[in-house]
Amino acid sequence: MYTYRECIVLGETECSIATVNRILRELSREWPGHSYDLLSRNCNHFCDVLCERLAVPKLPGKGIGIRSSRSSD
C-alpha cells in the first residue's frame, strides 16, 4: 500500500461539480489502466492533464520523483 507523503494545493477550479464529473468520466476513458507507462504515461502525466482541464496550475516539476526526469517539460 502506498503512503502519501504530502498534499500539494493547486488552487480552486471555476468548474461546477457537474463539469468536474464530466471531466473525470472523459479522463477515465482516455487513461485506462493498461495504458500506464512508468516514464511516459504515469500518475504525474495524468495530474498534468487533469489540472489543465480544471484550469488550475500544474504540479510543480521539482521533487515529484519520476516526473523530474521527463524531457518534455
SVG drawing of the C-alpha trace seen along z (x, -y; Angstrom):
<svg xmlns="http://www.w3.org/2000/svg" viewBox="-24 -30 40 33">
<polyline fill="none" stroke="black" stroke-width="0.4" points="0.0,0.0 1.2,-3.5 1.6,-6.1 1.2,-9.7 4.0,-12.0 2.4,-15.3 -0.6,-17.2 0.0,-19.9 -2.6,-22.6 -3.1,-23.8 -5.9,-26.3 -9.6,-26.2 -11.3,-25.5 -14.2,-27.6 -15.7,-24.3 -19.0,-23.2 -19.4,-19.8 -21.1,-18.6 -18.2,-19.7 -15.7,-18.1 -17.7,-14.8 -17.8,-15.1 -14.0,-15.7 -13.4,-12.7 -15.6,-10.5 -13.7,-11.6 -10.3,-11.0 -11.4,-7.6 -11.9,-6.7 -8.7,-8.4 -6.5,-6.9 -7.3,-3.2 -5.1,-1.3 -3.5,0.8 -2.1,-2.5 0.1,-3.1 3.8,-3.6 6.3,-4.4 8.2,-7.0 5.8,-8.4 2.2,-8.0 2.1,-7.8 0.1,-9.4 2.1,-12.7 1.2,-13.0 -2.5,-12.3 -2.4,-15.0 -1.0,-17.5 -3.9,-16.7 -6.5,-16.9 -5.1,-20.2 -5.1,-21.6 -8.8,-20.6 -9.7,-22.1 -7.8,-25.3 -5.6,-25.1 -1.8,-25.2 0.1,-22.0 2.1,-20.1 5.5,-21.7 8.2,-19.9 10.8,-19.8 10.7,-16.9 7.9,-14.8 10.0,-11.7 10.0,-10.3 8.4,-13.5 11.7,-15.4 13.3,-13.0 10.8,-13.9 12.3,-15.5 9.2,-17.2 8.8,-19.7"/>
</svg>
